Amino acid sequence: MRAIQITKLEGPEAIELVDIPAPTADDAVIIDVKAAGVAFPELLQTRGQYQIKPELPFVPGAEVAGVVVAAPEGSGLEPGDRVAALCSIGGFAETTLSSPDRTFKLPDSVSFEAGASFMFNYGTVYFALIERGNLAAGETVLVHGAAGGIGTAAIQVAKAYGAGRVIGVVSTEAKGEIALAAGADEVVLADGFLDSVGRASVDIVVDPVGGDRFTDSVRAMREQGRLLVIGFTGGSIPEVKVNRLLLNNVSVVGVGWGAFAMTKPGHLMKEWDAMLPHLSSGALAPVIGPSFPLEKASDALVCLEQRAATGKVVLTV
Ligand SMILES: NC(=O)c1ccc[n+]([C@@H]2O[C@H](COP(=O)([O-])OP(=O)(O)OC[C@H]3O[C@@H](n4cnc5c(N)ncnc54)[C@H](OP(=O)(O)O)[C@@H]3O)[C@@H](O)[C@H]2O)c1
């Protein structure tokens, strides 16, 4: 089969298109890959900078969608099923393996590109808003990095699960258009966002950005608000003066989805099943960015590195 391999840790330009035997295993689902999601960890892996460091050479690619070729008995999967899967590695290839409890039946209405763009971002955000943040109907949610992968997913999950008002925080007007298209009720610019939304005006803050806007996020929360800490794309890890939490009875809540969900048997499937009606209805619809053929995987990773993409970068196989 054709596959992309990391053979040396010299960055995205050094990855290679190779012809290798297709993987096989009796206890795994064998998937004919149609699309693979491209994410930051794969970029880091090309330099050996990610915490998961498989032995060289290896095929990267953690999230795919495709068609089942073979599945273990009792897995509930059959050859021919359209699926999305979290395969950890091996996804940038014509064939990959996935464990049955990380392989999800894809509704016919959902494209392979969307299937390969779903579970990482939406699983994280479902865990954040519903399981950690206890989103209640009618609440106001403020989303930082609202045009990004996590941000657009957060807007859609918040709306699908009954948020009253969703405000996207973005750095440019063009990103504001993306957040509005994803379903935000309004957008405000990151610069001076607290003046735009007002103090004590939101119930939940979704924060994949961190950095110097953190204190203003705390100020933006109403009594009993929850600030969901997801990531630090802004560069620095913020600190909070805890008296600010006491004064208005607000919470700062850590969200670490992968390590939690992947080590609890059945947890990923529970999240998938919970979101499935909204995925089928189109309420949860990943914003797809540029798409590259498998052999252009290097360009896809460079695109990610240069922050040139809006929406999920996808490889088609
Ligand atoms: N905790 C978890 O379980 C979990 C799971 C998945 C991902 N994450 C993390 O969540 C973060 C966001 O992921 P994502 O896929 O949404 O990324 P993304 O699509 O690149 O979006 C991140 C957003 O951050 C904003 N940003 C602000 N300052 C930035 C800077 N200096 N450099 C880059 N972006 C900056 C950008 O929006 P503006 O330009 O509009 O400000 C950008 O749209 C990452 O750190 C990722 O590792 C955490």
The ligand as an SDF file (V2000), in Angstrom:
LIG
                    3D

 48 52  0  0  0  0  0  0  0  0999 V2000
   -7.0860   19.8830   26.5180 N   0  0  0  0  0  0  0  0  0  0  0  0
   -7.3260   19.0070   25.5610 C   0  0  0  0  0  0  0  0  0  0  0  0
   -7.7650   17.8920   25.8070 O   0  0  0  0  0  0  0  0  0  0  0  0
   -7.0760   19.4220   24.1400 C   0  0  0  0  0  0  0  0  0  0  0  0
   -7.5720   18.6620   23.0620 C   0  0  0  0  0  0  0  0  0  0  0  0
   -7.3670   19.1180   21.7680 C   0  0  0  0  0  0  0  0  0  0  0  0
   -6.6380   20.2970   21.5500 C   0  0  0  0  0  0  0  0  0  0  0  0
   -6.1300   20.9850   22.6170 N   0  0  0  0  0  0  0  0  0  0  0  0
   -5.3740   22.2350   22.4390 C   0  0  0  0  0  0  0  0  0  0  0  0
   -6.2570   23.2840   22.0970 O   0  0  0  0  0  0  0  0  0  0  0  0
   -5.4990   24.2810   21.4230 C   0  0  0  0  0  0  0  0  0  0  0  0
   -6.2800   24.7730   20.2210 C   0  0  0  0  0  0  0  0  0  0  0  0
   -6.3210   23.7780   19.2420 O   0  0  0  0  0  0  0  0  0  0  0  0
   -7.0330   24.1040   17.8530 P   0  0  0  0  0  0  0  0  0  0  0  0
   -7.0490   22.8370   17.0860 O   0  0  0  0  0  0  0  0  0  0  0  0
   -8.2960   24.8250   18.0670 O   0  0  0  0  0  0  0  0  0  0  0  0
   -5.9840   25.1040   17.2020 O   0  0  0  0  0  0  0  0  0  0  0  0
   -6.2540   26.1210   16.0130 P   0  0  0  0  0  0  0  0  0  0  0  0
   -7.2760   25.6280   15.0750 O   0  0  0  0  0  0  0  0  0  0  0  0
   -4.8850   26.4840   15.4840 O   0  0  0  0  0  0  0  0  0  0  0  0
   -6.8920   27.3980   16.7370 O   0  0  0  0  0  0  0  0  0  0  0  0
   -6.2620   28.0500   17.7700 C   0  0  0  0  0  0  0  0  0  0  0  0
   -6.6730   29.5230   17.8250 C   0  0  0  0  0  0  0  0  0  0  0  0
   -5.8350   30.1360   18.7920 O   0  0  0  0  0  0  0  0  0  0  0  0
   -5.7710   31.5230   18.5160 C   0  0  0  0  0  0  0  0  0  0  0  0
   -4.4620   32.0690   18.8140 N   0  0  0  0  0  0  0  0  0  0  0  0
   -4.2330   33.0980   19.6410 C   0  0  0  0  0  0  0  0  0  0  0  0
   -2.9340   33.3530   19.7240 N   0  0  0  0  0  0  0  0  0  0  0  0
   -2.3190   32.4680   18.9250 C   0  0  0  0  0  0  0  0  0  0  0  0
   -0.9590   32.2450   18.5980 C   0  0  0  0  0  0  0  0  0  0  0  0
    0.0280   32.9980   19.1070 N   0  0  0  0  0  0  0  0  0  0  0  0
   -0.6660   31.2400   17.7470 N   0  0  0  0  0  0  0  0  0  0  0  0
   -1.6410   30.4530   17.2430 C   0  0  0  0  0  0  0  0  0  0  0  0
   -2.9640   30.6340   17.5070 N   0  0  0  0  0  0  0  0  0  0  0  0
   -3.2810   31.6430   18.3490 C   0  0  0  0  0  0  0  0  0  0  0  0
   -6.1050   31.6790   17.0560 C   0  0  0  0  0  0  0  0  0  0  0  0
   -7.2800   32.4610   17.0130 O   0  0  0  0  0  0  0  0  0  0  0  0
   -7.2490   34.0200   16.8970 P   0  0  0  0  0  0  0  0  0  0  0  0
   -6.1850   34.3520   15.8670 O   0  0  0  0  0  0  0  0  0  0  0  0
   -8.6160   34.3600   16.4520 O   0  0  0  0  0  0  0  0  0  0  0  0
   -6.9060   34.5230   18.2740 O   0  0  0  0  0  0  0  0  0  0  0  0
   -6.4310   30.2820   16.5440 C   0  0  0  0  0  0  0  0  0  0  0  0
   -7.5960   30.2780   15.7310 O   0  0  0  0  0  0  0  0  0  0  0  0
   -4.1440   23.6820   21.1120 C   0  0  0  0  0  0  0  0  0  0  0  0
   -3.2130   24.1720   22.0550 O   0  0  0  0  0  0  0  0  0  0  0  0
   -4.3530   22.2020   21.3350 C   0  0  0  0  0  0  0  0  0  0  0  0
   -3.1650   21.5480   21.7270 O   0  0  0  0  0  0  0  0  0  0  0  0
   -6.3400   20.5680   23.9000 C   0  0  0  0  0  0  0  0  0  0  0  0
  1  2  1  0
  2  3  2  0
  2  4  1  0
  4  5  1  0
  4 48  2  0
  5  6  2  0
  6  7  1  0
  7  8  2  0
  8  9  1  0
  8 48  1  0
  9 10  1  0
  9 46  1  0
 10 11  1  0
 11 12  1  0
 11 44  1  0
 12 13  1  0
 13 14  1  0
 14 15  2  0
 14 16  1  0
 14 17  1  0
 17 18  1  0
 18 19  2  0
 18 20  1  0
 18 21  1  0
 21 22  1  0
 22 23  1  0
 23 24  1  0
 23 42  1  0
 24 25  1  0
 25 26  1  0
 25 36  1  0
 26 27  1  0
 26 35  1  0
 27 28  2  0
 28 29  1  0
 29 30  1  0
 29 35  2  0
 30 31  1  0
 30 32  2  0
 32 33  1  0
 33 34  2  0
 34 35  1  0
 36 37  1  0
 36 42  1  0
 37 38  1  0
 38 39  2  0
 38 40  1  0
 38 41  1  0
 42 43  1  0
 44 45  1  0
 44 46  1  0
 46 47  1  0
M  CHG  2   8   1  16  -1
M  END
$$$$
